[in-house]
Amino acid sequence: MPDMPTDPERTRGRYRYLLDGDPAGVDERFMVGEVAGGAVRVRSTRVSATPVSRLEVDARLTPGRWDVLVRWTGSAPGVIREATATIAASGGTVATTRTIDGERSDETTTAGSLYPLVRAFTGLQVLASVAGPHGVVVPDVADPSDGRRFLVPVPSERSAVLLGERTVVVDGVERAGSAYHWVGGAYPDGAEFVVDPGGLLLEYVVDQTAGRWRVCLAEVTGPWPVPLDWPAA
């Protein structure tokens, strides 16, 4: 994949993770910019304290095809040290090749729309789920100690129901969005997601065993991202 452009038109952003109102020890940042040939490149990094890990997603989006590289490094006892997934999504099919601690797997193909884990892509999947059940494919990161399952593409059906208008404060500025109840996959009981008119996730809230998670867009520098304008696979 080519390097990101160095011109000032690229965008940077950050999502803040809270658990029961307190910082959750997760930092997620993203960068978006156009590259050669009219492609869009989205790079995102999520650093977590529990377990100590770093997840990187590097996506090159062109009309009809997404090429995505997912990298994971972990340093906590018992977790995978290094894992990668090379993913190509096109025409409703997701092809994935995994390498877990040096062991490479055969390519697998899965039907559905690729959701590359990070929050910059979440709004697109929520909006695509409004018209009816929407097939989503997500690399599995639920258990970083299980090399047989880690980064395996997991299909699920998602559906979203519009709840109403919402505003979310991003870096001191109120941003308008719409709230949706999104159900399926990692959210069997559903969660509330607020997405702006351009398809960017502003916030979501979900109740899980560990407590109430709230993930919100904290800051954006550069042109405001419009995921609905990105090339579709």
Phi, psi and omega in degrees: 000140180290160178291158176295148176295153180260003181284164186285001183278354178286159184242142174235146179210168181213138173253138179255135181251128177237142175237116185052037175087353181252152176307134189262004180074030178231131178235121181236124180233152179219159177221137183229139175193158175279145177235187185305143176078014179079009177285159174247134177246129178241122177239135181219145179229131177239118180252128184238146178271337182223105349287163179296115187199165177222124178246125179239134175236125181236108188241133174246116188253121175232158181303120178089356182202135170244131173247121188230135173244123177252128178237139177229136169229136180229150181227006178278154179301133174085355181260163176299138181278317183210132180214145175222152172227126175259120191233135173235123180245128181200133173059033179080014178235138181242117178256129188228135171235127183250148170229117184243115182047046175088352182259118184268137179261165173288157178292139174240152176238139184223136179279137177143184180260126183290129172245103188280043167075316192272159192290338179299336181261354188295317183302323179299318182289323177299311182297325180290345183266359185286322185289343182156183180307130186235123181282121183240142176240123183233131172298134186280119175236021185294322184230096183287003175263352184255096182293339179288332184251340190296129181068009172295134179290124183248119177274148175205160175258132180241150173219148182228141177237130179291130179259328181146182182282147177217155169240144179230133179276120178242112179055042176085001182241132177287128179243132181279143177204181176238140180264140180229145169266111186252127186235140174128162178062236181288355182237068184297331178261001178087162178209161180263123180240133177251122185236137181278172185299338180269004177091013180266130176293127176262326185191150164215154181226131180216139175264123178229180183302321182289341183140197180264118176268137171229121180243123185225147175291120187263327182198152174219132173238144185091187180302141181295130182292142178232083182304330179297341178270352179289150178301140179267146179282000000 
